[in-house]
């Protein structure tokens, strides 16, 4: 909120607001629209202006504007195509992940089955050895 330049009192709202369009200075491009509020101090009666807001506008040739609009349409379509492609890729990624997980589980299962078969052979061998040792022990008793 602006304050009075004379006494420093803060003023809440302008008595009137004007819209002013400012021509560009040398080297600048476009126009600037300013909203200027006229304030009046209740304490000392001083009236003063303050810029409330600014908006900068560029002046563009019609052909250039049409080209920009066409480019925007093309970019929007390209963006939509890319979004659909990303969605498809995400679905494919999930399917590949599922396939990979199932392949990994199958590989682990085969590995564990091979280890189990080897352990069963080893257990069978140990049982046979135990039986032979028990038979030898009973002969010595």
C-alpha positions as CSV (number, residue, x, y, z in Angstrom):
1,X,0.0,0.0,0.0
2,X,1.3,3.4,-0.9
3,X,2.0,6.1,1.7
4,X,1.6,9.9,1.5
5,X,4.8,11.5,0.2
6,X,4.1,14.5,2.5
7,X,3.2,13.0,5.9
8,X,3.9,9.3,5.4
9,X,0.3,8.1,6.2
10,X,-0.6,4.7,4.6
11,X,-3.5,5.0,2.2
12,X,-5.6,1.8,1.6
13,X,-7.4,2.6,-1.7
14,X,-7.1,5.0,-4.6
15,X,-9.8,7.6,-5.3
16,X,-9.6,6.9,-9.0
17,X,-7.6,4.5,-11.3
18,X,-6.5,5.4,-14.8
19,X,-5.1,3.2,-17.5
20,X,-2.2,4.7,-19.4
21,X,-0.3,3.2,-22.4
22,X,3.3,4.2,-22.6
23,X,5.2,4.3,-25.9
24,X,8.4,2.4,-26.0
25,X,11.7,4.2,-25.4
26,X,14.4,4.0,-28.0
27,X,15.8,0.4,-28.1
28,X,12.7,-1.0,-26.3
29,X,10.1,-3.2,-28.0
30,X,6.4,-3.1,-27.4
31,X,4.1,-1.0,-25.3
32,X,3.6,-0.9,-21.6
33,X,0.1,-0.5,-20.0
34,X,0.2,1.0,-16.6
35,X,-2.7,1.4,-14.2
36,X,-2.1,4.6,-12.2
37,X,-4.1,5.1,-9.0
38,X,-4.8,8.6,-7.7
39,X,-4.6,8.7,-3.9
40,X,-5.7,11.4,-1.5
41,X,-4.3,11.6,2.0
42,X,-7.0,12.0,4.7
43,X,-4.6,13.5,7.1
44,X,-2.9,16.3,5.1
45,X,-5.1,16.4,2.0
46,X,-2.2,15.8,-0.4
47,X,-3.1,14.2,-3.8
48,X,-0.5,12.0,-5.5
49,X,-0.4,9.3,-8.2
50,X,1.1,5.8,-7.8
51,X,1.5,3.1,-10.4
52,X,-0.7,0.2,-9.3
53,X,0.2,-2.4,-12.0
54,X,2.2,-2.8,-15.3
55,X,1.6,-5.0,-18.3
56,X,4.0,-5.2,-21.2
57,X,2.7,-5.9,-24.7
58,X,4.8,-6.7,-27.8
59,X,3.6,-5.6,-31.2
60,X,4.0,-8.4,-33.7
61,X,3.2,-8.5,-37.5
62,X,0.1,-10.5,-38.5
63,X,2.2,-13.1,-40.5
64,X,4.5,-13.6,-37.6
65,X,1.5,-14.0,-35.2
66,X,-0.1,-16.5,-37.6
67,X,3.2,-18.5,-37.8
68,X,3.5,-18.5,-34.0
69,X,-0.1,-19.7,-33.6
70,X,0.6,-22.5,-36.2
71,X,3.8,-23.5,-34.4
72,X,1.8,-23.7,-31.1
73,X,-0.8,-26.0,-32.7
74,X,1.9,-28.2,-34.1
75,X,3.7,-28.3,-30.8
76,X,0.5,-29.2,-29.0
77,X,-0.1,-32.1,-31.4
78,X,3.5,-33.2,-31.0
79,X,3.1,-33.0,-27.2
80,X,-0.1,-35.1,-27.3
81,X,1.6,-37.7,-29.5
82,X,4.6,-37.8,-27.1
83,X,2.3,-38.2,-24.1
84,X,0.5,-41.1,-25.7
85,X,3.9,-42.6,-26.6
86,X,5.1,-42.3,-23.0
87,X,1.9,-43.9,-21.8
88,X,2.5,-46.9,-24.2
89,X,6.1,-47.1,-23.1
90,X,5.1,-47.1,-19.4
91,X,2.6,-50.0,-20.1
92,X,5.3,-51.8,-22.0
93,X,7.8,-51.2,-19.2
94,X,5.4,-52.7,-16.7
95,X,4.8,-55.7,-18.9
96,X,8.6,-56.2,-19.3
97,X,9.0,-55.8,-15.5
98,X,6.4,-58.5,-14.9
99,X,8.0,-60.8,-17.5
100,X,11.5,-60.2,-16.0
101,X,10.2,-60.9,-12.5
102,X,8.6,-64.2,-13.6
103,X,11.7,-65.2,-15.5
104,X,13.8,-64.4,-12.5
105,X,11.5,-66.5,-10.2
106,X,11.6,-69.4,-12.8
107,X,15.4,-69.2,-12.9
108,X,15.6,-69.2,-9.1
109,X,13.2,-72.1,-8.9
110,X,15.3,-74.1,-11.4
111,X,18.4,-73.3,-9.5
112,X,16.8,-74.4,-6.2
113,X,15.5,-77.6,-7.8
114,X,19.0,-78.4,-9.1
115,X,20.4,-77.8,-5.6
116,X,17.7,-79.9,-4.1
117,X,18.4,-82.8,-6.5
118,X,22.1,-82.6,-5.6
119,X,21.3,-82.5,-1.9
120,X,18.9,-85.5,-2.3
121,X,21.7,-87.5,-4.0
122,X,24.1,-86.5,-1.3
123,X,21.6,-87.5,1.4
124,X,21.0,-90.8,-0.4
125,X,24.8,-91.4,-0.5
126,X,25.1,-90.5,3.2
127,X,22.2,-92.9,4.1
128,X,23.9,-95.7,2.2
129,X,27.2,-95.0,4.0
130,X,25.4,-94.9,7.3
131,X,23.7,-98.3,6.5
132,X,27.1,-99.8,5.6
133,X,28.7,-98.4,8.7
134,X,25.9,-99.7,10.9
135,X,26.3,-103.1,9.3
136,X,30.0,-103.1,10.0
137,X,29.4,-102.0,13.6
138,X,27.0,-104.8,14.2
139,X,29.5,-107.4,13.0
140,X,32.1,-106.1,15.5
141,X,29.7,-106.3,18.5
